[in-house]
Amino acid sequence: MELKNQVVPVAGFALTLVACLLWATVKQSAPVGEIAAVILISLLVYTLLVTVYTWFTLKPHTLFESQRAEYEMLHQKIKATVDRLIQRERFIDQNMLRMIEREAQHIWVITTNLENELNDKELAKTVKQNLKSGKRYTYFLPHPQAIEFRSVKRNLERFKELPLYADHTSHVEIIRLPLDTQFLLEEVVIYNPEKPALKGEDESKGINGFTYYEAKDEKSAKLHMKIEGDLLKFLANRLESYLEESGLKYALEEILTEFSDVLPNEAKIDLANRFGSREMPEKELDALIDRVNTAEASRDHSGKIYEMLSPYKKKE
């Protein structure tokens, strides 16, 4: 028994003992009425003590039970809401996402850190399988000068060292967004961005967009929140518009910077003239590579340059 639970019994025993001693002391000289008054007062004091003790003891417990009941009710409401959202496919699980990914041919990843491909082995495995099957990935990253996203530069260097990128460069496009781009979510993935939204059984073959979180509890199932309607259409249209405006810009800048010392002047002029375009005709790309191969200093780099430009190749 805890010490606090012994207070009332001990106090009752003490009062009883005092009452007995008083009875033994005054029974010869005091009138019966006075003795009865002493006993009555002792009982009243004891009753008061029990009442006060009970009130202070039970009130926190009652308050706790009330708060717990309110919390459980709130938890049930939240759970019911999430269940309804899942039933309405506002949230999907990993299995449903894999099905959508199997149907997608082009995948856009808008990310502020590029960490998932580096740290999530299962995701990296899926991306590699998709690239091997011919799917295309476009990564939209913050501008290099966006100081609040400094980790992107480091992570991009690591990403380019991964086999999934090094072995499939022609199917991976990396776009750096303007400096004033506002990021409200850490990562958004859009499947089939060029296609319209579909309903019914073919829904997975149309445009789909999701954002997701990394569960702190590894045992928890990962859920992906669906982005749809006007919000998804607006986001896809804005990115498509930016792609049309930027085109080869990032790849051209990277080539002219990385291979500036070895590229022949004719190749530099050719590349510089392509700023503002999004695609490069296949014959013109082949002609550029031939021009690079004519210069002995840049011959060893022609394969790398071809890989960087091939995502923008336009077949004729």
Secondary structure, DSSP 8 states (H G I E B T S, - for coil): --GGGGHHHHHHHHHHHHHHHHHHHHTTTS-HHHHHHHHHHHHHHHHHHHHHHHHHHHHHHHHHHHHHHHHHHHHHHHHHHHHHHHHTTSEE-HHHHHHHHHH-SEEEEEESS--HHHH-HHHHHHHHHHHHTT-EEEEEE--TT-GGGTHHHHHHHHHTTSHHHHT-GGGEEEEE--TT---SSSEEEEESTTS----GGGGGGS-EEEEE---SSTTS---EEEE-HHHHHHHHHHHHHHHHHHTTHHHHHHHHHHTTTTS-HHHHHHHHTTTT-S-EEHHHHHHHHHHHHHSGGGGGGHHHHHHHHGGGEE--
